[in-house]
């Protein structure tokens, strides 16, 4: 390590032999306090930047610019990953359940449906999300008053609508995050985040498989609203 590590409980200097770099955990010899120091060596929000190079319109994007309004339409099927996996999984899961559901209905044994309720919820959830990946569009409307983000036509949980006042927005930036893993490998994904004058830091839109998808949105919104791009 290039810096000293002190115990957050008693302030004692932590010796090298008491530090586990693999798990980013340390133990204080003075007070036996065990603590994690990951935040000291890993940034909480990895930030991606375009280095000042203007980005071209990505595939799946449609942009309409006016004097008082900027409209950005983003098709999920061109910008989000996992369509193949979710399509196969949703089809397999629901096709497996169909004979049991048909039998329960035809015989009147509705208790079978109760037994399958958890499996049915999973199957329907995956089916809805898969349809969203193929059919949904994110609509971003930017005006001098603020930003409005909607997803349609299929409502998907954890993709909420956003309505922000332009005067509240201090900065936009792109975040790299890992929502899941496939075969042990991280599924690297990108989101556009915003910081407000009040200190809030939230995601505006997320789920992009390519950093340039998120960077393009940041670029166009900042340009329209006159927000100077700078490190967060």
Secondary structure, DSSP 8 states (H G I E B T S, - for coil): --S--B-TTT--B--GGGEETTTTEEE-TTT--EEE-HHHHS-SS-EE--TT------TTEEEEE-SSEEEEEEEHHHH-S-HHHHHHHHHHHHHHHHHHHHHHHHHT-THHHHHTHHHHHHHHHHHHHHHHHHH-EEEEEEESSEEEEEEESS--TT---EEEEGGGEEEEEEEEEEEEEETTEEEEEEEEEEEETTS-EEEEEEEESSHHHHHHHHHHHHHHHT------
